[in-house]
């Protein structure tokens, strides 16, 4: 078993201790709380403890996939950059930013949407981390609903006002392992924090 403490800087651990003191009552189990705490640290927003949603098998599936070095596909480069260091410290999964896979979008689609769909063709059982592009999450959900393929995990955390809530509702309707941020909040840093927390959990229990 590896020492997960080594993955976290001492200042991060101090921040976690402060969050532990201030969080108050919540309904999260220990693994869910580890993820929520990292998101709260990233955002300084305790509301994320109430906004995070976990499917029953989400964390277990994520840990198993990370240990098997399943590819991790992010929607944009900012999410990829946010997890690169932790991926390198742990299981060194193949890491891809969907938007970087295409130079020209398909007709009627964004580059990120196009990239996500192309990645799904190559890595249907990958871990998908969406922190910026609701159109990419919507496209991924549509494609999954048309197929018999299921990713190892989808992190649905786009942020904003246009199609964001709708994309998360589409994800909620799918029977796939998933971690969502309800409502308009989210973002690249939030998506990265969720994945980094999962990497630490997988490493601590390896």
N, C-alpha and C positions, 0 to 999 in steps of 0.2 A: 504493500500500500504506500502510495506517495504522500508527501506532506503538503496538503493543499495550502497551508499557511504561507508557504514560500511563494505562492503565486500573487499574494497581496502585499502591497507596500504597507509599512507600519502606520503611515498617516491614514491610509484607507481603513485599516483596522480600527483606528481611533474614531474615524467617522462612523463606522458601523456601530461602535459602542454608544455613541451619542444617539444614533437612530434607535438603537435598542431601548434606550432610556425614554425616548420621546414618542415612540410609535403608539403606545396605548393598546387597547384591545383590538384584536383582529381575528379573522377566521381562517387564516392561512396556515397550512401545515409547515413543517420545518423547511422542506425543500422549496415550497412556494415562497416562503418568507425570505429565504436566501436570495431568490431572484428579485423579489419586490424590494428588498433592502438595497441591492445594488442599483436598481432603477432610481430609488429615492436618493441615494448618494449622488447619482449622476445629475439629477434634476433639482434636488432640494425641495421636492414636492411630495408630501406624504399622501396626497390623494391617489397616487398610483397603487397604494395598498388596496384601494377599493376598486380600481379600474382594471386591474389585471384579471384575466380569465384563463383558466387552465382546463383543457380537456382531461378526462380521467387518466389517459395513458401518455400525456404529453411529455412529462419529465422523464419517465422511464424509457420511452422511445428515443428521446433526444440523447440520453446518456448512452444507450446501446449503440446508436448510430455514430456518435462521436468516437466511441471506443473502436468501432469498426472502420474509422477513418472515412466515413461517408462524405462526399463532397458537400461543401457549404456554399450556397448561392445567395448572394446579396443583391438587392435591387440596384444600389448605386455604390460608387466608390467610397463615399464617406462611411457607410456601414462597414464595408470591407476594411478600411483603414482602422476603424475602431476595434476590430477583433483580431487583426493580423498578429499583434504581439502575443496575445493569449493563446491563439491557435499554435503559434510557433513554440510556446513554452510547454504545450501539452501534447496533443495527438498529431499535430501537423497535417490536418486534413487539407485536401485540395480546396482552394478558396477562389471563388469566381465572382466578379461583379457583372451582373447581367448587362448593364448599359454599355460596358466596355467590350462586349462581344459583337456588337454591330456598329457599322458606321452610318448606315442608312436604314431608317425605319421602314417596315412594311406599310403599305397603303392604309391610311386610316388609323395607324397605331403610333405610339411614341416609341423612341428607341429603347426605353427601359421595358416597355410592354413586349416589344419584339424580342428583346434579349431574354426576358424571362421565359417566353414560350419556346425559344430555341434551346435554352438550358434544360427545360422540362423534357424536351425530346431526347436529350442526351443523358440526363440524370433524373429520371422520374422519381427515384426513391431518395433524392437528396434532401438536405435541410435548407429550407428557403427562409430568408430573413429580409422582411420588407419593412423599411423604416422611413421611406420617402414617397414612393409612387403608388397611390391608390389604384391607378389604372393597371399597373402591373399585377397588383393583388387581385383585382377583378378578373383580369385575363387568366391568371393562374387558376382561380376558382372555377371559372367557366370551363377551362380545359380539363381540370380534374373531374368535374361533374359529367363530362362527356366520355370519360375513360374509366377503366378499371384499375388505374394506377394510383397509388397513394404515396406522397412524400413521407420521409421519416418524421418530419416536423415542419410546420409553417409558423413563423413568428409574424403576426400581423400587427404592425405598429406605425402605419403611415400617419402623418400629421396634417392638419389643415381643415379646409372648409368645403372643398369640391370633391365629391365622390368618396370622401374618407370614411364616413359612417357607413355608407352603402357597401363599401368594399369589406369592411369588418363584419357587417351583417351577412354578406355572401359567404365569408369564411365560416362564420358561426353555423351556417346551415350544412356545412360539409362534415362528414364523418371521417375526419383525419386528425392525427395528433396535432394540437395547435395551442399556442399561447397568444392571446389577443390583448390589446389595450382598447377598452371600450371608449366610445365617444371620439372627440376631435383630437385629443392629445396623443402624443407619440413622438416620432422623429428618429433620425438616424442614431443619435446617441442613446436613445431608449432601446431601440432594437439591438444595438451593439451590447448594451449593458445586460440584456436578457441572455444573449448568446454567451457572453463572457461568464455570467453566473453559472450557466449550464456547463461550461467547460470546467470551471472550478469544482462543481459538484461531481462531474464525471471523473476528474482527476483525484479528488479526495477519496472517492470510493472505488478506485481502480485496483 
